[in-house]
Every structure is written in structure tokens, then in C-alpha cells.
Amino acid sequence: MAPIEDGEYMIGRNAHASARLNLQHYWVEETCGYLLHPDIPVPADAKIADLATGTGYTPPAPFASSSTTHKLAGANPEDERELSNTIRCPRIWPLSLALRVPPTVQIDGFDIVDDQYPPRDWLPPNVSLNTLDTLKPIPKDLKGKYDVVCMRLFGVLVKNDDPRVALRNMVDMLKPGGYIQWVEVDLSNLGVAKSVHSPIPGKTVLETRLEDWRKYLDSSKLIYSWLQTLPEMCKAIGMSDAKVYNPPTIKASMFTGSMLVLGAWEEYSYMHLDRTPDEFLGDGKQLRRTVAEIWRELRAGVALDLPLYVTVGRK
């Protein structure tokens, strides 16, 4: 029996989970070097939707890409230079984006629940945070409304290697000529990196447990081969163009990415495995012992290498 039911949220929505989501978004933007891919134009009056937005907030990153520039339709050169200097900063999403585009750009964040949103009166005037089930039919008032629709790290809710329900909903929300951006980690192909200075000989605990993790994903019908064919799926449903990009691994950030995975495993151990042990992951205590062992390996120069996919498509 698959350990995850259809539509079930695997991990928590408490303070620990919110902190992990914030760090997760920071890691994604740091790795990509941008909030929106530079191929995506942002009109001065753009409407941007962010699906599965989580907390709507991520903490500031210590540096930004120096090579990313952005297109601001209708802007004068000085405004465009200013936007290129700010939009590429891997910081708060969607709040960071709102602070780095003209106030005429509207940004609407959506998630299935609003448990982790800040109060509405704390949001910038051009940001709204709302509830929406990305896997249900899109309400009529949201269809054809947006210039850009974004989503990140939604893959744990994509079953049977088929993301087309979520993809069609993203496209339904776009105006003609609008863009989607879907950022995802291939959780079925996590790699293990070891520093040349690591004192750990031979096979690591992390490598051994990744084999169990892949079996667990298979039993949950969580297959990620769709990431490689997502551009073709975009074109098959009528998008004019789509490409996938693979940002290179930043070695110094692998420690951060590893902490994200361990944090998610720990949350899952409390939420599910304490109640119902899994054939491959064991019970909650077993998985938490594994997390502690891997944490010791991280400090000894072992880390996860998380393959990142950024798919950009135009309607």
C-alpha cells in the first residue's frame, strides 16, 4: 500500500515547517540566481500568480547572481537597469518580487490553506495571498488573468508520473502569450557528494538510505521522469514554446539543500511514521535515528546533490 494518499500533504504546517519552507525558497533562489527566469518578460502592469506559495515569504539571501538581467516591457533604460539589479536577488518570493518591481505589478500567491500566511495588513499593496487547490478546476475569474504563473517544488503531489492536471491549470490561468515557470527538484535522483577531506571511508549511511528512499517513492507512485518531458507536455497542450534549464550545483549550498531534506524527513517521521511505520523508511524513531546519523555525516563532509529543473513555457 502506498504510504501517501492522493492529495495528502506529506509534512507539517507548524513553525518548524514554516522555517523549512523559508530556507527551501532561499536555497532555490540562490541556486537559480533569479526569482523569475530572465527569458520571462515582466510588463509594467503585469499580473503574476504564485501557486503553492507556502508562507509567501523567504529570508534574504547573502548574495545575488551578477549575470541575470530581466526584461521590463515599456520601461526606460534607467528603470530597466534598476529592475535587473533587484529582481535577480534570490530573496523573498512573492514578497521580495513585489518589492523589486513597479507597484503596478500585481502578485497573487495561492496555496490550499492560509495557515502560514502573514496578516493581510502586513502585505505590500500589490500582493495578495489567497487559497486555491492547484489540482482542482480553476475558478472562472482566474482563467486567462495572468502574464506569469509560477510554481515551485510541487512534485510530491504529482502522482503516476503525470503532472498534466497542475500544468493545464497553470496554463488556464495565463493570458495569451503569458509564461509559466515550474521549478522542481528530482527527488528520485538525489546524488551524494563527499569532500576530498571527508574522513568517512566507503559507503555512507546517506547512500544506503537513499536506496530505501527511492523504494519508498516508487511505492508512493512518486516518479519524477516527467521533469525531463515537461516541455513536450507544454507543447502538447498548446503552448507555443517551452524549455527546461538545469542550474548547476553550488557546492557550498549542498549543505543547505541537505538540511532541507533532513528537515522534511524529520517532519514526516512525526506526522506519519510514528502512527504508521513504512516498509522502507521504518517507524518514526528509526527515521529520526537515520536523520541523526546523516547529520553527523554532513558535518564530516558528506552532502546531498539535489538536481534542479526550471521549466519555462510560453502560451
PAZAPA-4460 file (N, C-alpha, C; in steps of 0.05 Angstrom, whole numbers, plus 32768, in hexadecimal, padded with zeros to 4 digits):
% residues 315
    n_x    n_y    n_z   ca_x   ca_y   ca_z    c_x    c_y    c_z   seq   type   mol
   8011   7FE8   8000   8000   8000   8000   8012   8019   8000     1      M     A
   800B   802C   7FEF   801A   8045   7FEE   8017   8054   8008     2      A     A
   802D   805E   8014   802C   806C   802D   8020   8088   802C     3      P     A
   801D   8094   8014   8012   80AE   8011   7FF8   80AC   8002     4      I     A
   7FE3   80B6   800E   7FC9   80B6   8000   7FC8   80CD   7FEC     5      E     A
   7FB7   80CA   7FD7   7FB5   80DF   7FC2   7FAC   80F9   7FCF     6      D     A
   7FBB   810E   7FC8   7FB5   8129   7FD2   7FBE   812E   7FEE     7      G     A
   7FCA   811A   7FFB   7FD2   811E   8017   7FEC   812E   8018     8      E     A
   7FED   8141   802B   8005   8151   802F   8018   8141   8041     9      Y     A
   8031   813C   8037   8042   8129   8045   804D   8134   805F    10      M     A
   8051   814E   8061   8060   8159   8078   8050   816F   8085    11      I     A
   805D   817D   8098   804D   818E   80AB   8048   81AA   80A1    12      G     A
   8037   81B7   80B1   8031   81D3   80AD   8035   81E3   80C7    13      R     A
   8047   81DA   80D8   804D   81E7   80F1   8065   81FA   80EE    14      N     A
   806F   8204   8105   8085   8217   8104   809E   820A   80F7    15      A     A
   80A4   81F1   80FE   80BA   81E3   80F2   80B7   81E2   80D4    16      H     A
   809F   81DB   80CB   809A   81D8   80AE   809C   81F3   80A0    17      A     A
   8092   8209   80AC   8094   8223   80A0   80B1   822B   809D    18      S     A
   80C2   8226   80B2   80DE   822C   80B0   80EC   821C   809A    19      A     A
   80E4   8203   8097   80F0   81F2   8082   80E7   81FD   8066    20      R     A
   80CE   8205   8063   80C5   8210   804A   80D4   822A   8043    21      L     A
   80D9   823A   8057   80E8   8253   8052   8104   824D   8048    22      N     A
   8111   823A   8056   812C   8232   804E   812C   8225   8033    23      L     A
   8117   8215   802D   8114   8208   8013   8113   821C   7FFC    24      Q     A
   8103   8230   8000   8101   8245   7FEB   811B   8254   7FE7    25      H     A
   8128   8259   7FFD   8142   8267   7FFC   8156   8256   7FEC    26      Y     A
   8156   823B   7FF2   8169   822A   7FE4   8163   8229   7FC6    27      W     A
   8149   8228   7FBF   8142   8227   7FA3   814B   8240   7F94    28      V     A
   8145   8257   7FA0   814C   8270   7F92   816B   8274   7F91    29      E     A
   8179   826B   7FA6   8196   826D   7FA6   81A2   825B   7F90    30      E     A
   8196   8243   7F8D   81A0   8231   7F79   819A   823A   7F5D    31      T     A
   8182   8244   7F59   817A   824E   7F3E   8188   8269   7F38    32      C     A
   818B   827A   7F4B   8196   8295   7F47   8181   82A9   7F3D    33      G     A
   8167   82A1   7F3F   8152   82B4   7F36   8138   82AC   7F44    34      Y     A
   8125   82BF   7F44   810A   82B9   7F4D   80F9   82AF   7F35    35      L     A
   80FC   82BE   7F1F   80EF   82B6   7F06   8106   82B2   7EF1    36      L     A
   8103   829D   7EE1   8117   8299   7ECD   8119   82B1   7EBB    37      H     A
   8132   82B9   7EB3   8135   82D1   7EA3   8127   82D1   7E87    38      P     A
   811E   82B9   7E7E   810F   82B8   7E65   80F2   82C2   7E68    39      D     A
   80EA   82C5   7E81   80CE   82CD   7E85   80CB   82EB   7E88    40      I     A
   80BD   82F8   7E75   80BA   8315   7E77   80A6   831C   7E8D    41      P     A
   80AA   8334   7E99   8097   833D   7EAE   808D   8359   7EA5    42      V     A
   8075   835A   7E99   8069   8374   7E93   8065   8385   7EAC    43      P     A
   8065   839F   7EA8   8062   83B1   7EBF   8048   83AE   7ECD    44      A     A
   8034   83A3   7EBF   801A   839E   7ECB   8014   8380   7ECD    45      D     A
   8029   8370   7ED0   8027   8353   7ED0   8016   8349   7EE8    46      A     A
   8009   8333   7EE4   7FFC   8324   7EF9   8009   8309   7EFB    47      K     A
   8014   8303   7F13   8024   82EB   7F17   8017   82DA   7F2D    48      I     A
   8014   82C0   7F27   8009   82AD   7F3B   801E   829A   7F44    49      A     A
   801F   8295   7F5E   8032   8282   7F6A   8021   826C   7F78    50      D     A
   8022   8254   7F6C   8012   823D   7F76   8022   822D   7F8B    51      L     A
   8014   8221   7F9E   8020   8212   7FB4   8036   8223   7FC1    52      A     A
   802E   823C   7FC8   8041   8250   7FD0   804C   824C   7FEC    53      T     A
   8040   823A   7FFC   804A   8234   8017   8046   824B   802A    54      G     A
   805C   8257   8034   8059   826C   8048   8056   8287   803A    55      T     A
   805C   8289   8020   805C   82A2   8012   8075   82B3   8018    56      G     A
   8087   82A7   8029   809F   82B7   8032   80B7   82A4   8033    57      Y     A
   80CE   82AF   802B   80E7   82A1   8030   80FC   82B5   8039    58      T     A
   810F   82AD   8049   8123   82BF   8054   8137   82C9   803F    59      P     A
   8143   82E0   8044   8156   82EA   8030   816E   82D9   802C    60      P     A
   8178   82D8   8014   8190   82C9   800D   81A8   82DB   800F    61      A     A
   81C0   82D0   8014   81D7   82E1   8018   81E3   82ED   7FFE    62      P     A
   81DB   82E2   7FE7   81E6   82ED   7FCE   81D3   82E7   7FB8    63      F     A
   81D7   82F4   7FA1   81C6   82F0   7F8A   81D7   82EB   7F71    64      A     A
   81CB   82DF   7F5D   81D9   82DA   7F44   81E1   82F4   7F37    65      S     A
   81F9   82F5   7F2C   8202   830D   7F1F   81FD   830D   7F01    66      S     A
   81F1   82F7   7EF7   81EE   82F4   7EDA   81D2   82F5   7ED0    67      S     A
   81BE   82F5   7EE3   81A2   82F4   7EDA   8197   8310   7ED5    68      T     A
   818B   8314   7EBE   817D   832C   7EB8   8161   8325   7EB1    69      T     A
   814E   8338   7EB4   8132   8334   7EB0   8127   8348   7E9D    70      H     A
   8111   8340   7E8F   8104   8352   7E7C   80EC   835F   7E89    71      K     A
   80EC   8379   7E8A   80D4   8387   7E94   80C8   8396   7E7C    72      L     A
   80B2   838C   7E72   80A6   8397   7E5A   809D   83B3   7E60    73      A     A
   80A4   83C6   7E4E   809B   83E1   7E50   80AB   83F2   7E63    74      G     A
   80C0   83E8   7E6F   80CF   83F7   7E82   80E6   8406   7E74    75      A     A
   80EE   841D   7E80   8105   842B   7E75   811E   841D   7E7E    76      N     A
   8135   8422   7E71   814D   8413   7E77   8155   8414   7E94    77      P     A
   8151   842C   7EA1   8159   842E   7EBD   8149   841C   7ECF    78      E     A
   812E   841B   7ECA   811D   8409   7ED9   8124   83EC   7ED4    79      D     A
   812A   83E6   7EBB   8131   83CA   7EB4   814A   83C1   7EC2    80      E     A
   815E   83D3   7EC3   8177   83CC   7ED1   8171   83C8   7EEF    81      R     A
   8160   83D9   7EFA   815A   83D6   7F17   814C   83BB   7F1C    82      E     A
   8139   83B4   7F0A   812B   839B   7F0E   813E   8383   7F0B    83      L     A
   8151   8385   7EF8   8164   836E   7EF4   8175   836B   7F0D    84      S     A
   817B   8380   7F1C   818B   837F   7F33   817C   8374   7F4B    85      N     A
   8161   8375   7F4B   8152   836D   7F62   8143   8354   7F5F    86      T     A
   8137   834F   7F47   8127   8337   7F44   8137   831E   7F45    87      I     A
   8151   831F   7F3F   8161   8307   7F3F   8169   82FF   7F5C    88      R     A
   8165   8311   7F6F   816D   830A   7F8B   815C   82F2   7F94    89      C     A
   8169   82DC   7F9D   815B   82C5   7FA5   8150   82C8   7FC1    90      P     A
   813B   82D8   7FC4   8131   82DE   7FDF   8114   82D5   7FE3    91      R     A
   8102   82E7   7FEA   80E7   82E0   7FF2   80D6   82DC   7FD9    92      I     A
   80C6   82C6   7FD9   80B5   82C0   7FC2   809A   82B7   7FCE    93      W     A
   8083   82C6   7FC9   8080   82DB   7FB6   8085   82F8   7FC2    94      P     A
   8089   82FA   7FDC   808C   8315   7FE7   80A5   8323   7FDC    95      L     A
   80BB   8314   7FD9   80D3   8320   7FCF   80CF   832A   7FB3    96      S     A
   80C1   831B   7FA2   80BC   8323   7F87   80AB   833D   7F87    97      L     A
   8098   833F   7F99   8087   8357   7F9A   8097   8370   7FA1    98      A     A
   80AC   836D   7FB1   80BC   8383   7FB9   80D1   838B   7FA4    99      L     A
   80D3   837B   7F8F   80E7   8380   7F7B   80DC   8384   7F5F   100      R     A
   80C2   8387   7F5C   80B6   838E   7F43   80A5   83A7   7F48   101      V     A
   809C   83B5   7F33   808B   83CC   7F38   8072   83C5   7F47   102      P     A
   8067   83D8   7F57   804F   83D2   7F66   8037   83CC   7F55   103      P     A
   8039   83D0   7F3B   8023   83CA   7F29   8022   83AC   7F22   104      T     A
   8037   839D   7F29   8038   8380   7F25   8029   8373   7F3C   105      V     A
   8014   8364   7F36   8004   8356   7F4A   800E   8339   7F4D   106      Q     A
   8012   8330   7F66   801C   8315   7F6B   8008   8308   7F7E   107      I     A
   7FFC   82F2   7F75   7FE9   82E3   7F85   7FF4   82C8   7F8C   108      D     A
   7FF7   82C2   7FA5   8000   82A8   7FAE   7FE9   8296   7FB6   109      G     A
   7FEB   827C   7FB0   7FD6   826A   7FB5   7FE1   8250   7FC3   110      F     A
   7FD2   8246   7FD6   7FD8   822C   7FE2   7FBE   8220   7FEB   111      D     A
   7FBE   8206   7FF0   7FA6   81F8   7FF7   7F9B   8200   8012   112      I     A
   7FAC   820A   8024   7FA4   8215   803D   7FB4   822E   8042   113      V     A
   7FAA   823F   8054   7FB8   8258   805A   7FC5   8258   8076   114      D     A
   7FCB   8240   8081   7FD5   823E   809C   7FF0   824C   80A0   115      D     A
   8000   824F   808B   801B   825A   808E   801E   8275   8082   116      Q     A
   8008   8282   807B   8009   829D   8070   800D   82B2   8086   117      Y     A
   801B   82C8   8080   801B   82DF   8092   8000   82ED   8091   118      P     A
   7FFA   82FE   80A5   7FE0   830C   80A4   7FDE   831D   808B   119      P     A
   7FC6   8320   8081   7FC1   832E   8068   7FCB   834C   806A   120      R     A
   7FC7   8358   8081   7FCF   8374   8083   7FED   8378   8084   121      D     A
   7FFC   8363   8085   8019   8365   8084   8024   8362   8068   122      W     A
   8013   835C   8055   801C   8357   8039   801F   8372   802A   123      L     A
   8031   8373   8017   8032   838A   8005   8018   838D   7FF6   124      P     A
   8011   83A5   7FED   7FF8   83AA   7FE0   7FF5   8399   7FC6   125      P     A
   800B   8392   7FBA   8009   8383   7FA1   800C   8364   7FA5   126      N     A
   8008   835B   7FBD   8009   833E   7FC3   7FF0   8335   7FD0   127      V     A
   7FE5   831E   7FC7   7FCF   8311   7FD5   7FD6   82F4   7FD8   128      S     A
   7FCD   82E8   7FEE   7FD1   82CC   7FF4   7FB6   82BF   7FF8   129      L     A
   7FB0   82AA   7FE8   7F95   829F   7FE8   7F97   8280   7FE9   130      N     A
   7F80   8273   7FEB   7F7F   8256   7FEA   7F76   824C   7FCF   131      T     A
   7F82   8236   7FC6   7F7C   822A   7FAD   7F87   820E   7FAD   132      L     A
   7F77   81FA   7FA4   7F81   81DF   7FA1   7F8A   81DC   7F84   133      D     A
   7FA5   81DA   7F80   7FB1   81D9   7F66   7FA8   81C1   7F55   134      T     A
   7F9E   81AC   7F63   7F96   8194   7F55   7F78   8192   7F4F   135      L     A
   7F6A   81A8   7F56   7F4D   81A9   7F50   7F49   81BD   7F39   136      K     A
   7F32   81BB   7F2B   7F2C   81CE   7F15   7F2F   81EB   7F1E   137      P     A
   7F3C   81FB   7F0D   7F41   8218   7F13   7F27   8228   7F12   138      I     A
   7F21   8238   7F26   7F09   824A   7F24   7F0A   825C   7F0C   139      P     A
   7EF2   8262   7F02   7EF0   8272   7EE9   7EFE   828D   7EEB   140      K     A
   7EFC   8299   7F03   7F08   82B4   7F06   7F26   82B4   7F05   141      D     A
   7F33   829D   7F06   7F50   829B   7F05   7F5A   8292   7EEA   142      L     A
   7F48   8289   7ED9   7F51   827F   7EBE   7F58   8297   7EAC   143      K     A
   7F6F   8293   7E9F   7F78   82A8   7E8C   7F7F   82C2   7E98   144      G     A
   7F86   82C2   7EB2   7F8A   82DB   7EC1   7FA8   82E4   7EC2   145      K     A
   7FBB   82D1   7EC1   7FD6   82D7   7EC9   7FEA   82D7   7EB1   146      Y     A
   7FFE   82E8   7EB4   8014   82E9   7EA1   8029   82D3   7EA8   147      D     A
   802B   82CD   7EC1   803F   82B8   7ECA   8031   82A8   7EE0   148      V     A
   8035   828D   7EDF   802C   827B   7EF4   8043   826A   7EFC   149      V     A
   804A   826A   7F16   8062   825C   7F20   805A   8247   7F34   150      C     A
   806A   8232   7F36   8067   821E   7F4A   8082   8212   7F50   151      M     A
   8086   820A   7F6A   809F   81FE   7F72   809A   81E6   7F84   152      R     A
   80A9   81D1   7F80   80AB   81BA   7F92   808F   81AF   7F99   153      L     A
   8080   81A9   7F84   8065   819E   7F86   8066   8180   7F80   154      F     A
   807D   8175   7F7A   807E   815A   7F70   8074   8144   7F82   155      G     A
   8074   8148   7F9C   806A   8133   7FAE   804C   812F   7FAB   156      V     A
   803F   8141   7F9D   8022   813E   7F98   801C   8135   7F7B   157      L     A
   8031   8130   7F6C   802E   8126   7F51   8031   8107   7F52   158      V     A
   801B   80F9   7F4D   801A   80DC   7F4F   801B   80D0   7F33   159      K     A
   8025   80B7   7F32   8025   80A7   7F19   8034   80B4   7F02   160      N     A
   8048   80C5   7F09   8059   80D1   7EF4   8049   80E3   7EE1   161      D     A
   8033   80EF   7EEB   8021   80FE   7EDA   801A   8119   7EE6   162      D     A
   8028   812F   7EDE   8023   8149   7EE9   800E   815A   7EDA   163      P     A
   8000   814D   7EC7   7FF0   815D   7EB4   7FD8   816B   7EC1   164      R     A
   7FCD   8161   7ED7   7FB7   8170   7EE4   7FC1   818B   7EEE   165      V     A
   7FD7   818B   7EFD   7FE2   81A4   7F07   7FEC   81B6   7EF0   166      A     A
   7FF8   81A9   7EDB   8003   81B9   7EC5   7FEC   81C6   7EB6   167      L     A
   7FD6   81B8   7EB0   7FC0   81C4   7EA2   7FB4   81DB   7EB2   168      R     A
   7FB3   81D8   7ECC   7FA8   81ED   7EDD   7FB9   8206   7EDB   169      N     A
   7FD4   8202   7EDC   7FE6   8219   7ED9   7FE1   8227   7EBE   170      M     A
   7FDF   8218   7EA9   7FDB   8223   7E8E   7FC0   8231   7E8C   171      V     A
   7FAB   8225   7E99   7F91   8231   7E98   7F90   824D   7EA5   172      D     A
   7FA3   8252   7EB8   7FA4   826B   7EC6   7FB2   8281   7EB5   173      M     A
   7FC0   8279   7EA0   7FD0   828B   7E90   7FBF   829A   7E7B   174      L     A
   7FC7   82B3   7E77   7FBE   82C2   7E5F   7FCC   82B6   7E47   175      K     A
   7FC1   82BA   7E2F   7FD0   82B3   7E17   7FEC   82C0   7E16   176      P     A
   8001   82B1   7E11   801C   82BB   7E11   8029   82BC   7E2D   177      G     A
   801A   82B3   7E41   8025   82B2   7E5C   8039   829B   7E61   178      G     A
   8046   829B   7E78   805C   8288   7E7D   8056   8279   7E97   179      Y     A
   805E   825F   7E97   805F   8250   7EB0   807D   824C   7EB8   180      I     A
   8081   8249   7ED2   809B   8241   7EDC   8096   822C   7EF1   181      Q     A
   80A0   8214   7EED   809D   81FE   7F00   80B9   81F5   7F09   182      W     A
   80BF   81F8   7F22   80D9   81F0   7F2D   80D5   81D7   7F3F   183      V     A
   80E6   81C3   7F3A   80E2   81AA   7F48   80FD   819C   7F4D   184      E     A
   80FF   818E   7F63   8116   817C   7F69   810E   815F   7F62   185      V     A
   8120   8151   7F54   811B   8135   7F4E   8122   8125   7F67   186      D     A
   810E   811F   7F77   8113   8111   7F90   811A   80F4   7F8C   187      L     A
   8115   80E9   7F74   811B   80CD   7F6F   8138   80CA   7F67   188      S     A
   8146   80DF   7F61   8162   80DD   7F58   8175   80EF   7F69   189      N     A
   8170   80EF   7F83   8183   80FD   7F94   819E   80EF   7F94   190      L     A
   81B2   8100   7F92   81CE   80F6   7F92   81DB   80FA   7FAD   191      G     A
   81F2   80EE   7FB1   8202   80F1   7FC9   821D   80FB   7FC1   192      V     A
   8225   8111   7FCE   8240   811D   7FC9   8250   811A   7FE3   193      A     A
   826A   8114   7FDF   827C   8111   7FF6   8294   8122   7FF2   194      K     A
   829B   8133   8005   82B2   8144   8004   82CC   8132   8003   195      S     A
   82E0   813C   7FF5   82F9   812D   7FF5   8306   812C   8011   196      V     A
   82FC   813E   8023   8306   813E   803E   82F5   812E   8051   197      H     A
   82E0   8121   8047   82CF   8112   8059   82DE   80F9   8064   198      S     A
   82DB   80F4   807E   82E9   80DD   808A   82D8   80C3   8088   199      P     A
   82C0   80C5   807B   82AF   80AE   807A   82B8   809B   8063   200      I     A
   82BF   8083   8069   82C8   8070   8053   82AF   8061   8049   201      P     A
   82B1   8058   8030   829D   8046   8025   8281   8053   8023   202      G     A
   826D   8042   8022   8251   804A   801E   8246   8058   8037   203      K     A
   8239   806E   8033   822E   807D   8049   8212   8074   8050   204      T     A
   8209   807C   8068   81ED   8077   8071   81DA   8085   805E   205      V     A
   81E2   809C   8055   81D1   80AB   8043   81CC   809C   8029   206      L     A
   81E1   8090   801E   81DE   8081   8005   81CC   8069   8009   207      E     A
   81D0   805B   8020   81BF   8044   8026   81A2   804B   8029   208      T     A
   819C   8060   8037   8180   8068   803C   8173   8074   8023   209      R     A
   8183   807F   8011   8177   8089   7FF8   816B   8072   7FE8   210      L     A
   8177   805A   7FEA   816C   8043   7FDC   8150   803D   7FE8   211      E     A
   814D   803E   8002   8132   803A   800E   811F   8051   8006   212      D     A
   812A   8069   8004   8119   8080   7FFD   810E   807C   7FE1   213      W     A
   811E   8073   7FCE   8114   806E   7FB3   80FE   8059   7FB2   214      R     A
   8102   8044   7FC2   80ED   802F   7FC4   80D3   803B   7FD0   215      K     A
   80D6   804C   7FE3   80BF   8059   7FEF   80B1   806B   7FDB   216      Y     A
   80BF   807A   7FCB   80B3   808A   7FB6   80A4   8079   7FA2   217      L     A
   80B0   8063   7F9A   80A3   8051   7F87   8089   8047   7F93   218      D     A
   8089   803F   7FAC   8071   8035   7FB9   805B   804A   7FBC   219      S     A
   8064   8063   7FBC   8051   807A   7FBE   8049   8085   7FA3   220      S     A
   8052   8077   7F8D   804C   8080   7F72   8057   809C   7F6C   221      K     A
   806D   80A2   7F7A   807A   80BC   7F75   8092   80B7   7F63   222      L     A
   808D   80BC   7F49   80A1   80B7   7F34   80A7   80D2   7F27   223      I     A
   80C0   80D8   7F23   80C7   80F3   7F1A   80D2   80F5   7EFE   224      Y     A
   80CE   80E0   7EEE   80D7   80E1   7ED3   80C9   80F6   7EC2   225      S     A
   80B1   80FF   7ECC   80A2   8114   7EBE   80B1   812E   7EBC   226      W     A
   80C4   8132   7ECE   80D4   814B   7ECD   80E3   814E   7EB3   227      L     A
   80EC   8138   7EA7   80FB   813A   7E8F   80E9   813E   7E76   228      Q     A
   80D0   8137   7E79   80BD   8139   7E62   80A9   8150   7E66   229      T     A
   80AC   815F   7E7B   8098   8174   7E7F   8096   8188   7E68   230      L     A
   80AD   8191   7E5C   80AA   81A3   7E45   8099   8197   7E2E   231      P     A
   809C   817D   7E29   808B   8170   7E14   806E   8170   7E1C   232      E     A
   8069   816B   7E36   804D   816C   7E40   8041   8188   7E3C   233      M     A
   8052   819D   7E41   8048   81B8   7E3E   8040   81BD   7E21   234      C     A
   8050   81B4   7E0E   804A   81B8   7DF2   8031   81A7   7DEA   235      K     A
   802E   818F   7DF6   8018   817E   7DEF   7FFD   818A   7DF7   236      A     A
   7FFD   819B   7E0B   7FE4   81A7   7E13   7FE1   81C3   7E08   237      I     A
   7FF2   81CA   7DF4   7FED   81E3   7DE5   8000   81FA   7DEB   238      G     A
   8014   81F6   7DFB   8027   820C   7E00   8039   820F   7DE8   239      M     A
   8040   8227   7DE1   8050   822C   7DC9   806D   8225   7DCC   240      S     A
   8078   8226   7DE5   8094   821F   7DE9   8098   8218   7E06   241      D     A
   80AB   8206   7E0B   80B2   81FF   7E27   80CE   81F3   7E27   242      A     A
   80DC   81F9   7E3D   80F8   81F0   7E40   80FC   81E8   7E5D   243      K     A
   810F   81D6   7E62   8116   81CF   7E7D   8134   81D7   7E81   244      V     A
   8139   81E3   7E98   8154   81EB   7EA0   815C   81DC   7EB9   245      Y     A
   8176   81D6   7EBB   8181   81C8   7ED2   8197   81D9   7EDF   246      N     A
   8190   81EA   7EF2   81A5   81FA   7EFF   81BA   81E8   7F0B   247      P     A
   81D3   81F0   7F08   81E9   81DF   7F12   81E9   81E0   7F31   248      P     A
   81F3   81CA   7F3C   81F5   81C8   7F59   8209   81DC   7F64   249      T     A
   8202   81E9   7F79   8214   81FA   7F88   821E   81E9   7FA0   250      I     A
   8237   81E1   7F9F   8241   81CE   7FB3   823D   81D8   7FCF   251      K     A
   8242   81F2   7FD3   8240   81FD   7FEE   8224   81FD   7FF8   252      A     A
   8210   81FA   7FE6   81F4   81F9   7FEF   81E9   81DD   7FF2   253      S     A
   81F9   81C9   7FED   81EF   81AD   7FF0   81E8   81A7   800D   254      M     A
   81F7   81B3   801F   81F1   81B0   803B   81D5   81BA   8042   255      F     A
   81CE   81D1   8037   81B3   81DD   803B   819E   81CB   802F   256      T     A
   81A2   81C2   8016   818F   81AF   800A   818B   8196   801A   257      G     A
   81A1   818C   8025   81A0   8173   8035   818F   8177   804E   258      S     A
   8193   818E   805B   8183   8194   8073   8165   8196   806D   259      M     A
   815E   81A0   8055   8142   81A1   804D   8136   8185   804C   260      L     A
   8145   8172   803F   813B   8157   803D   8138   814A   8058   261      V     A
   814D   814D   8068   814C   8141   8083   8135   814D   8094   262      L     A
   8131   8167   8091   811B   8173   80A0   8100   8168   8097   263      G     A
   80FD   8164   807D   80E4   8158   8073   80E0   813C   807C   264      A     A
   80F6   812C   807C   80F4   8110   8086   80EC   8110   80A4   265      W     A
   80F8   8122   80B3   80F2   8123   80D0   80D4   812A   80D4   266      E     A
   80CA   813E   80C5   80AE   8145   80C7   809C   812D   80C0   267      E     A
   80A3   811F   80AB   8094   8108   80A2   8094   80F2   80B6   268      Y     A
   80AA   80EF   80C4   80AC   80DA   80D8   8098   80DE   80EF   269      S     A
   8094   80F7   80F7   8081   80FD   810C   8064   80FC   8102   270      Y     A
   8060   8107   80EA   8044   8109   80E0   8038   80EF   80D7   271      M     A
   8049   80DD   80CD   803E   80C4   80C1   804A   80AB   80CD   272      H     A
   8065   80A9   80CF   8071   8090   80D5   806E   8088   80F3   273      L     A
   806A   809B   8105   8064   8094   8121   804A   8085   8122   274      D     A
   8038   808C   8110   801D   8080   8110   801C   8066   80FF   275      R     A
   8029   8068   80E7   8029   8051   80D5   8044   804D   80C9   276      T     A
   8054   803A   80D4   806F   8035   80C9   806D   802D   80AB   277      P     A
   8083   8034   809D   8085   802E   8080   8098   8017   807C   278      D     A
   8093   8007   8067   80A3   7FEF   8061   80C0   7FF7   805C   279      E     A
   80C5   800E   8050   80E0   8016   8048   80ED   802A   805A   280      F     A
   80DD   803C   8066   80E8   8051   8077   80E8   8049   8094   281      L     A
   80D8   8034   809C   80D6   802C   80B7   80C2   803D   80C7   282      G     A
   80C4   803D   80E1   80B2   804D   80F1   80BF   8069   80F7   283      D     A
   80B1   807A   8105   80BA   8095   8109   80D5   8096   8117   284      G     A
   80D9   8085   812C   80F2   8086   813B   8109   807C   8129   285      K     A
   8104   8069   8119   8119   805F   8107   8122   8074   80F3   286      Q     A
   810F   8082   80E7   8116   8097   80D4   8125   80AE   80E2   287      L     A
   811C   80B5   80FA   812A   80CA   8109   8146   80C2   8110   288      R     A
   814B   80A9   8116   8166   809F   811B   8177   80A1   8101   289      R     A
   816A   809B   80EB   8178   809E   80D1   8180   80BA   80CC   290      T     A
   816D   80CD   80D1   8172   80E9   80CD   818A   80F2   80DF   291      V     A
   818B   80E9   80F8   81A1   80F0   8109   81BB   80E5   80FF   292      A     A
   81BB   80CC   80F4   81D4   80C1   80E9   81DD   80D1   80D0   293      E     A
   81CA   80D8   80BF   81D1   80E7   80A7   81DB   8103   80AF   294      I     A
   81CF   810F   80C3   81D8   8129   80CC   81F6   8128   80D4   295      W     A
   81FD   8112   80E2   821A   810F   80E9   822B   810D   80D0   296      R     A
   8220   80FF   80BB   822F   80FD   80A2   8232   8118   8094   297      E     A
   821D   8129   8096   821E   8143   808A   8235   8153   8096   298      L     A
   8238   8151   80B0   824D   8160   80BD   8269   8155   80B6   299      R     A
   8269   813C   80AB   8282   8130   80A3   8287   8131   8085   300      A     A
   8279   8143   8077   827E   8149   805B   826F   8138   8047   301      G     A
   8257   812F   804F   8245   8120   803D   822C   8131   8039   302      V     A
   8221   8132   8021   8209   8142   801C   81F9   8136   8004   303      A     A
   81E0   813E   8003   81CF   8137   7FED   81D3   814B   7FD6   304      L     A
   81D3   8140   7FBE   81D3   8151   7FA6   81B7   8150   7F9A   305      D     A
   81A8   8166   7F9A   818C   8167   7F93   818A   8172   7F76   306      L     A
   8182   8161   7F63   817F   816A   7F47   8167   817C   7F44   307      P     A
   816B   8194   7F3A   8155   81A8   7F38   814E   81AC   7F1A   308      L     A
   8134   81AD   7F16   8129   81B1   7EFB   8118   81CB   7EFB   309      Y     A
   811C   81DC   7EE7   810C   81F4   7EE4   8100   81F3   7EC8   310      V     A
   80E6   81EF   7EC7   80D8   81EE   7EAD   80CA   8209   7EA8   311      T     A
   80CF   8215   7E91   80C3   822E   7E89   80B4   8229   7E6F   312      V     A
   809A   8230   7E6F   808A   822C   7E57   807A   8245   7E51   313      G     A
   8074   8249   7E37   8064   8261   7E2E   804B   8256   7E21   314      R     A
   8035   8263   7E28   801B   825B   7E1D   8017   8265   7E01   315      K     A
***
